[in-house]
Amino acid sequence: MWALIVEELGLDQEWQWVSGSQVVPACMTRVMAIPAVNEFIKRSMPWLAAAPPAYEGMHEA
């Protein structure tokens, strides 16, 4: 898929690694946003868990 996009944009084939390297972090970000994954991380790898809010009384906009 990314090779096709690079080809259609008329870029040099050496640019394929750039598009591929952007896909991996994007997929990891989407997986980490799943609540079940976040709960698993809190239990098994707490150093990777999302930080709690700065203080408990925060108001939502």
Helices and strands as residue ranges (DSSP letters): H 2-8, G 13-15, H 16-32, H 35-44, G 46-48
